[in-house]
Amino acid sequence: MNKNIGTTDKFLRLIFGIALVIATATGNLPMWGWVGIVLIATALVNFCLLYKIIGVSTRSDT
């Protein structure tokens, strides 16, 4: 499993993921807001299966 998530992408996934989970847990969003867990998980492992499928990488190899 090659890493395909860059630093900025990782940061944004964490922020939006946490925001979605908090909003859903407090009752401000419907159940689909739990998708934030997927964003957090992909940020933590630095890998996105969808990126792999479509051939995208936001990670710089420098």
N, CA, C and O atoms as CSV, one atom per row, in Angstrom:
chain,resi,resn,atom,element,x,y,z
A,1,MET,N,N,0.857,-1.176,0.000
A,1,MET,CA,C,0.000,0.000,0.000
A,1,MET,C,C,0.900,1.236,0.000
A,1,MET,O,O,1.532,1.561,1.005
A,2,ASN,N,N,0.945,1.909,-1.134
A,2,ASN,CA,C,1.746,3.123,-1.254
A,2,ASN,C,C,0.967,4.318,-0.741
A,2,ASN,O,O,-0.241,4.425,-0.951
A,3,LYS,N,N,1.665,5.207,-0.073
A,3,LYS,CA,C,1.024,6.419,0.427
A,3,LYS,C,C,0.681,7.316,-0.746
A,3,LYS,O,O,1.501,7.504,-1.645
A,4,ASN,N,N,-0.541,7.879,-0.747
A,4,ASN,CA,C,-0.941,8.755,-1.846
A,4,ASN,C,C,-1.652,10.018,-1.361
A,4,ASN,O,O,-2.330,10.688,-2.140
A,5,ILE,N,N,-1.498,10.341,-0.080
A,5,ILE,CA,C,-2.120,11.543,0.482
A,5,ILE,C,C,-1.019,12.480,0.959
A,5,ILE,O,O,-0.174,12.101,1.770
A,6,GLY,N,N,-1.037,13.702,0.448
A,6,GLY,CA,C,-0.047,14.696,0.826
A,6,GLY,C,C,-0.385,15.382,2.136
A,6,GLY,O,O,-1.431,15.128,2.734
A,7,THR,N,N,0.506,16.251,2.573
A,7,THR,CA,C,0.374,16.923,3.863
A,7,THR,C,C,-0.869,17.798,3.942
A,7,THR,O,O,-1.620,17.712,4.914
A,8,THR,N,N,-1.097,18.629,2.948
A,8,THR,CA,C,-2.271,19.505,2.957
A,8,THR,C,C,-3.553,18.694,2.900
A,8,THR,O,O,-4.510,18.985,3.618
A,9,ASP,N,N,-3.575,17.689,2.058
A,9,ASP,CA,C,-4.733,16.804,1.939
A,9,ASP,C,C,-5.006,16.113,3.273
A,9,ASP,O,O,-6.156,16.013,3.699
A,10,LYS,N,N,-3.962,15.642,3.921
A,10,LYS,CA,C,-4.091,14.972,5.216
A,10,LYS,C,C,-4.688,15.915,6.259
A,10,LYS,O,O,-5.600,15.541,6.996
A,11,PHE,N,N,-4.175,17.119,6.314
A,11,PHE,CA,C,-4.662,18.120,7.270
A,11,PHE,C,C,-6.144,18.419,7.040
A,11,PHE,O,O,-6.927,18.449,7.990
A,12,LEU,N,N,-6.528,18.639,5.786
A,12,LEU,CA,C,-7.923,18.949,5.480
A,12,LEU,C,C,-8.850,17.779,5.798
A,12,LEU,O,O,-9.955,17.981,6.301
A,13,ARG,N,N,-8.404,16.560,5.506
A,13,ARG,CA,C,-9.202,15.381,5.834
A,13,ARG,C,C,-9.424,15.274,7.338
A,13,ARG,O,O,-10.529,14.968,7.785
A,14,LEU,N,N,-8.377,15.525,8.117
A,14,LEU,CA,C,-8.515,15.462,9.572
A,14,LEU,C,C,-9.483,16.525,10.089
A,14,LEU,O,O,-10.357,16.225,10.903
A,15,ILE,N,N,-9.334,17.750,9.625
A,15,ILE,CA,C,-10.194,18.840,10.086
A,15,ILE,C,C,-11.654,18.579,9.725
A,15,ILE,O,O,-12.529,18.658,10.588
A,16,PHE,N,N,-11.922,18.269,8.455
A,16,PHE,CA,C,-13.306,18.027,8.027
A,16,PHE,C,C,-13.875,16.752,8.648
A,16,PHE,O,O,-15.056,16.698,8.990
A,17,GLY,N,N,-13.044,15.742,8.791
A,17,GLY,CA,C,-13.495,14.503,9.403
A,17,GLY,C,C,-13.901,14.709,10.852
A,17,GLY,O,O,-14.958,14.242,11.277
A,18,ILE,N,N,-13.073,15.400,11.605
A,18,ILE,CA,C,-13.390,15.686,13.008
A,18,ILE,C,C,-14.639,16.551,13.110
A,18,ILE,O,O,-15.494,16.315,13.963
A,19,ALA,N,N,-14.743,17.551,12.240
A,19,ALA,CA,C,-15.917,18.425,12.255
A,19,ALA,C,C,-17.196,17.644,11.951
A,19,ALA,O,O,-18.220,17.864,12.598
A,20,LEU,N,N,-17.148,16.740,10.981
A,20,LEU,CA,C,-18.318,15.933,10.646
A,20,LEU,C,C,-18.725,15.018,11.793
A,20,LEU,O,O,-19.909,14.893,12.103
A,21,VAL,N,N,-17.745,14.379,12.420
A,21,VAL,CA,C,-18.047,13.478,13.536
A,21,VAL,C,C,-18.641,14.242,14.707
A,21,VAL,O,O,-19.612,13.789,15.313
A,22,ILE,N,N,-18.075,15.385,15.030
A,22,ILE,CA,C,-18.598,16.193,16.134
A,22,ILE,C,C,-20.007,16.679,15.826
A,22,ILE,O,O,-20.892,16.608,16.679
A,23,ALA,N,N,-20.216,17.172,14.608
A,23,ALA,CA,C,-21.543,17.672,14.232
A,23,ALA,C,C,-22.584,16.559,14.268
A,23,ALA,O,O,-23.725,16.789,14.670
A,24,THR,N,N,-22.204,15.364,13.853
A,24,THR,CA,C,-23.141,14.243,13.875
A,24,THR,C,C,-23.395,13.780,15.307
A,24,THR,O,O,-24.531,13.474,15.668
A,25,ALA,N,N,-22.351,13.729,16.115
A,25,ALA,CA,C,-22.494,13.280,17.501
A,25,ALA,C,C,-23.363,14.233,18.322
A,25,ALA,O,O,-24.045,13.806,19.254
A,26,THR,N,N,-23.338,15.506,17.984
A,26,THR,CA,C,-24.143,16.478,18.720
A,26,THR,C,C,-25.551,16.630,18.146
A,26,THR,O,O,-26.356,17.397,18.674
A,27,GLY,N,N,-25.849,15.907,17.074
A,27,GLY,CA,C,-27.185,15.925,16.502
A,27,GLY,C,C,-27.424,17.006,15.466
A,27,GLY,O,O,-28.568,17.238,15.074
A,28,ASN,N,N,-26.374,17.671,15.016
A,28,ASN,CA,C,-26.529,18.738,14.028
A,28,ASN,C,C,-26.518,18.246,12.588
A,28,ASN,O,O,-26.881,18.990,11.676
A,29,LEU,N,N,-26.109,17.007,12.375
A,29,LEU,CA,C,-26.101,16.405,11.040
A,29,LEU,C,C,-26.774,15.046,11.121
A,29,LEU,O,O,-26.770,14.407,12.174
A,30,PRO,N,N,-27.351,14.605,10.015
A,30,PRO,CA,C,-27.929,13.249,10.019
A,30,PRO,C,C,-26.815,12.190,10.074
A,30,PRO,O,O,-25.628,12.516,10.101
A,31,MET,N,N,-27.217,10.957,10.089
A,31,MET,CA,C,-26.283,9.843,10.261
A,31,MET,C,C,-25.174,9.787,9.213
A,31,MET,O,O,-24.092,9.282,9.514
A,32,TRP,N,N,-25.395,10.280,8.008
A,32,TRP,CA,C,-24.353,10.202,6.985
A,32,TRP,C,C,-23.115,11.011,7.365
A,32,TRP,O,O,-22.064,10.868,6.741
A,33,GLY,N,N,-23.234,11.841,8.366
A,33,GLY,CA,C,-22.086,12.615,8.839
A,33,GLY,C,C,-20.986,11.750,9.419
A,33,GLY,O,O,-19.850,12.199,9.567
A,34,TRP,N,N,-21.325,10.492,9.752
A,34,TRP,CA,C,-20.306,9.578,10.268
A,34,TRP,C,C,-19.263,9.229,9.212
A,34,TRP,O,O,-18.281,8.556,9.524
A,35,VAL,N,N,-19.453,9.667,7.980
A,35,VAL,CA,C,-18.445,9.463,6.938
A,35,VAL,C,C,-17.135,10.161,7.339
A,35,VAL,O,O,-16.075,9.875,6.782
A,36,GLY,N,N,-17.222,11.055,8.288
A,36,GLY,CA,C,-16.026,11.715,8.811
A,36,GLY,C,C,-15.020,10.721,9.363
A,36,GLY,O,O,-13.818,10.987,9.356
A,37,ILE,N,N,-15.497,9.575,9.843
A,37,ILE,CA,C,-14.593,8.537,10.343
A,37,ILE,C,C,-13.714,8.019,9.210
A,37,ILE,O,O,-12.535,7.727,9.415
A,38,VAL,N,N,-14.286,7.906,8.021
A,38,VAL,CA,C,-13.503,7.464,6.856
A,38,VAL,C,C,-12.431,8.494,6.524
A,38,VAL,O,O,-11.295,8.133,6.218
A,39,LEU,N,N,-12.786,9.766,6.582
A,39,LEU,CA,C,-11.804,10.819,6.312
A,39,LEU,C,C,-10.661,10.781,7.318
A,39,LEU,O,O,-9.496,10.918,6.947
A,40,ILE,N,N,-10.994,10.598,8.577
A,40,ILE,CA,C,-9.963,10.532,9.616
A,40,ILE,C,C,-9.072,9.314,9.405
A,40,ILE,O,O,-7.849,9.412,9.504
A,41,ALA,N,N,-9.677,8.175,9.116
A,41,ALA,CA,C,-8.903,6.940,8.921
A,41,ALA,C,C,-7.955,7.054,7.730
A,41,ALA,O,O,-6.794,6.656,7.821
A,42,THR,N,N,-8.441,7.593,6.618
A,42,THR,CA,C,-7.570,7.716,5.445
A,42,THR,C,C,-6.433,8.702,5.701
A,42,THR,O,O,-5.326,8.526,5.193
A,43,ALA,N,N,-6.708,9.730,6.483
A,43,ALA,CA,C,-5.646,10.684,6.822
A,43,ALA,C,C,-4.591,10.031,7.704
A,43,ALA,O,O,-3.400,10.297,7.543
A,44,LEU,N,N,-5.012,9.187,8.628
A,44,LEU,CA,C,-4.063,8.552,9.545
A,44,LEU,C,C,-3.180,7.508,8.865
A,44,LEU,O,O,-2.025,7.327,9.252
A,45,VAL,N,N,-3.710,6.824,7.861
A,45,VAL,CA,C,-2.906,5.813,7.164
A,45,VAL,C,C,-2.261,6.359,5.889
A,45,VAL,O,O,-1.501,5.650,5.230
A,46,ASN,N,N,-2.555,7.598,5.542
A,46,ASN,CA,C,-1.982,8.250,4.356
A,46,ASN,C,C,-2.286,7.507,3.063
A,46,ASN,O,O,-1.476,7.506,2.136
A,47,PHE,N,N,-3.449,6.879,3.002
A,47,PHE,CA,C,-3.822,6.135,1.809
A,47,PHE,C,C,-5.311,6.272,1.554
A,47,PHE,O,O,-6.126,6.122,2.464
A,48,CYS,N,N,-5.663,6.562,0.292
A,48,CYS,CA,C,-7.060,6.667,-0.110
A,48,CYS,C,C,-7.291,5.702,-1.272
A,48,CYS,O,O,-6.669,5.824,-2.327
A,49,LEU,N,N,-8.186,4.749,-1.064
A,49,LEU,CA,C,-8.468,3.747,-2.093
A,49,LEU,C,C,-9.043,4.397,-3.356
A,49,LEU,O,O,-8.701,3.993,-4.467
A,50,LEU,N,N,-9.901,5.388,-3.198
A,50,LEU,CA,C,-10.465,6.067,-4.362
A,50,LEU,C,C,-9.360,6.727,-5.188
A,50,LEU,O,O,-9.381,6.652,-6.416
A,51,TYR,N,N,-8.400,7.371,-4.529
A,51,TYR,CA,C,-7.275,7.960,-5.248
A,51,TYR,C,C,-6.526,6.876,-6.028
A,51,TYR,O,O,-6.131,7.096,-7.173
A,52,LYS,N,N,-6.335,5.729,-5.421
A,52,LYS,CA,C,-5.627,4.620,-6.072
A,52,LYS,C,C,-6.374,4.161,-7.322
A,52,LYS,O,O,-5.769,3.916,-8.366
A,53,ILE,N,N,-7.701,4.048,-7.203
A,53,ILE,CA,C,-8.520,3.572,-8.318
A,53,ILE,C,C,-8.468,4.533,-9.504
A,53,ILE,O,O,-8.367,4.101,-10.652
A,54,ILE,N,N,-8.537,5.845,-9.226
A,54,ILE,CA,C,-8.546,6.813,-10.326
A,54,ILE,C,C,-7.148,7.320,-10.683
A,54,ILE,O,O,-6.999,8.141,-11.588
A,55,GLY,N,N,-6.126,6.837,-9.976
A,55,GLY,CA,C,-4.749,7.184,-10.329
A,55,GLY,C,C,-4.306,8.566,-9.894
A,55,GLY,O,O,-3.522,9.216,-10.586
A,56,VAL,N,N,-4.800,9.020,-8.752
A,56,VAL,CA,C,-4.460,10.350,-8.251
A,56,VAL,C,C,-3.569,10.215,-7.027
A,56,VAL,O,O,-3.724,9.286,-6.235
A,57,SER,N,N,-2.633,11.148,-6.876
A,57,SER,CA,C,-1.816,11.228,-5.673
A,57,SER,C,C,-1.570,12.691,-5.357
A,57,SER,O,O,-1.165,13.457,-6.231
A,58,THR,N,N,-1.808,13.082,-4.123
A,58,THR,CA,C,-1.519,14.470,-3.730
A,58,THR,C,C,-0.211,14.551,-2.976
A,58,THR,O,O,0.159,15.615,-2.479
A,59,ARG,N,N,0.483,13.452,-2.888
A,59,ARG,CA,C,1.756,13.401,-2.159
A,59,ARG,C,C,2.895,13.766,-3.106
A,59,ARG,O,O,2.998,13.238,-4.214
A,60,SER,N,N,3.739,14.671,-2.652
A,60,SER,CA,C,4.914,15.005,-3.452
A,60,SER,C,C,6.032,14.039,-3.065
A,60,SER,O,O,6.189,13.705,-1.891
A,61,ASP,N,N,6.785,13.604,-4.023
A,61,ASP,CA,C,7.842,12.616,-3.783
A,61,ASP,C,C,9.195,13.264,-3.584
A,61,ASP,O,O,10.219,12.678,-3.935
A,62,THR,N,N,9.216,14.447,-3.036
A,62,THR,CA,C,10.505,15.127,-2.813
A,62,THR,C,C,10.988,14.930,-1.427
A,62,THR,O,O,12.053,15.431,-1.067
